[in-house]
Amino acid sequence: MTENIKRIDLSRDYLAHKQEYLEAIEAVCKETAFSGGKFADKFDKEFAAFVGTKYAAGVNNGTSALHLAMLALGVGPGDEVIVPANTYIATAWGVSYTGATPVFADCTADTWEIDPEDVRRKITSKTKGIIGVHLYGQPFEYNEIRKIADRYGLFVVEDCAQSHQAYYEGKQVGTLGELACFSFYPGKNLYAFGEGGSVTTDNEEYFKHITRLKNQGCDVRYYHDEVGYNMRLEGIQGAVLSVSLKYLDEWTQSRRRIAERYLREITNPLITMQAHPANTEPVYHLFVVTVPDHEHFIKYMEEKGIECNMHYPVPCHLQKAYAHLGYKPGDCPNAEYLASHCVTLPLFPEMRDDEVKRVIQACNDYRG
Ligand SMILES: *Cc1c(COP(=O)(O)O)cnc(C)c1O
């Protein structure tokens, strides 16, 4: 019997670096620096240096990073923020938590990233900004979005939850927008042993505000200058992230090697790949393709012992949570097409060559 291939398998990383991870965790325990504290602060410095921004504010998850970014930019009730319809829902949550309204823009038909043309159409007098998502690890067309934002006086926030170490026109993502939000959820390209996130920026004022907000609204303990939140990064997560950050480059190279094989060697005309524009260096967080009948394809792969899944089966504008906004099928046709045809193939840094080969073979043998 051949072994099943998982969509993603984090246990291989753990087993490969177990000693180092456990020592990092033990160091936190010895110093009882559990919430925020020196290990979280150390990681913030390392992560800012890695991304290439002056500041990184570690937080308890990527959703909080988006929420705090919106608060720091002054988003509130009555405001609109444009977000892609094709993203993980948390991109929109950050907007909703402030009382503002997310406005969903379609993705393009080939990159599956936010469509600047549709963003332009969605601007109203209430629009405050745009959150672009470098979805699946593929940078979105930042320059076009920036142009629109500058023309209408809007902010641009990057959602980098899936794109650690990706580049757009020679610049690392996380350095482009006014603020950038990262997630370290297990399975993201850089991940904690639990939950984690970060907001990166060169702007000292935003950084200080986010630091205060995540820390119960105080700069000085027990003096609360505004209503704050408990959204600090945990010490253990900071310590684990300091270990994994050392391996991120290796993991990215490995993801690229695997993805390049998929792109070159999967030649079945029933399978359509995401377009990867030449001005970007994607990091292949998720290898998403479309097929005519994705339920059928996933079942076929499962019979071959290969686990696939979907990102994402329902586009944000048609989620029940946003039914009150009144979107209808047909409002974001490219995002809807993707939702009803997408399949995510197995891809993680520790995948072996024989597994990559089996996935390619199964894809090429598929007859619909
Ligand atoms: C994972 C993810 C988030 C949310 O991050 P969490 O750490 O899970 O809260 C936000 N946006 C995108 C695009 C994501 O993939």
The ligand as a Gaussian input file, in Angstrom:
#p B3LYP/6-31G(d) Opt

LIG

0 1
 C       -5.224000      33.179000       7.741000
 C       -5.694000      34.428000       7.152000
 C       -6.136000      35.499000       7.932000
 C       -6.400000      35.386000       9.403000
 O       -5.316000      35.034000      10.177000
 P       -5.548000      34.268000      11.568000
 O       -4.159000      34.239000      12.147000
 O       -6.074000      32.912000      11.263000
 O       -6.478000      35.078000      12.385000
 C       -6.453000      36.687000       7.298000
 N       -6.364000      36.814000       5.968000
 C       -5.971000      35.804000       5.177000
 C       -5.885000      36.025000       3.705000
 C       -5.633000      34.567000       5.732000
 O       -5.256000      33.569000       4.936000

